[in-house]
Amino acid sequence: MTDVLRRGRASLAFAFLVQGVAFALLVTRIPAIQNRYGVSDALLPAFLAAVPVLAGVGSVATERLVKAVPPSRVLRWSQPVVLLALLGVGAGEHLAGLAVALAAFGLAVGALDASMNMLGVSLQRAYRRSIMLSFHAAYSLGGIVGASLAWVGAHGQLALWVSYLPVVLVLMPAALIGSRWYVDQERRREEGRGEGGPQDRASGPAAGSPDREGSVVAFKLLLPLCLVMTVTYIGDSTVSNWSAKYLQDVLGSSEQMATVPYNVYMVTTLLGRTIGDLGVRRLGAVAVVRAGALVAAAGFAVVAGAPGEWMGMLGFTLLGLGLCVLVPQTFAAAGRLFPGASDAAVARLNVFNYVGFLIGSPLVGVLGDVWSYRGAMLVPMVLVLVTLVYARSFAPEPDRYGGGHERPRTADVGRGSHGL
């Protein structure tokens, strides 16, 4: 690996970490935000739903934007917008200001998530081994740091802007400096001009091919991965939104103990992603995805049948270990499946991140009210098992799914208007 690729990997991992911090600082202080602006319980779901909806819009827009500018540039300027929007949420005084700040946050997050994963897929192909899980591990670490900072702010009864301002002042210049070393299409094209010449640059899918243009046929091939992404985020949002209530109301834990499952889930997610790339290299992506789906389903089953709080926490621990591998491997599979249009594939796939988030929380809430919360936990269990049906979509050889491309070569990284 060249120093360029190593620096690119480190700088991109830092971008994932920064995003994890920012997102955790927002979602863990929702009660404080509601109190600051006087948002009613009836209006709060509309505000919360608007963020992933606008993030989906931002992801779709990024698919078109990266045809004109490299993903590194989108990431470089969307990350400061996310941080400034976070500060705007904490510093505003009127409901209209909150709406504007959340809208900016949502749109920028969509662009940020899409461009980060585009660069991650590109770098993984350059490395020619699994590294995608390491980026998402950095995001999980950022989430733990952000949640810890939020706890400090809440415990110290600090105003939101007081909690957010130091974080923004430290992370925004650091992210901008780190963005100098992003590696993407533009950088790889320049290296290709110096090393491989026109003949080497011509390798890969021809312009106008279905992969390159992101045609309807390509979306049909992408659909299994979209379903996996959706069910994974249904499971993830179930944990983030309902773990505390489930432990307290169903399993009879104390209010303090009810905060533990999500923290355990975050830690085990970090652990699973830290070692996950090694598992992919040793066992293959298909085996790791199947194992992750089975462990996650077992986690939901344990939660649904838990007789008490400790068994419930064991179930949430299994959920962290199982779900953590699915999202990074889904993005990586999209890059392998469409080597001529990976940016478009990643941007479209990223939309289903937000679809799953929007479905998961209300789905469990409705089922819990009309049926039971134990029964509601069985629904995401069944849904995550859908991953087993489509596990072969994660195989490293794209030919069997119609891609028709040879094993990727490092020199091909970043060619053409869609990178891979």
Disulfide bonds with the S-S distance in Angstrom:
none
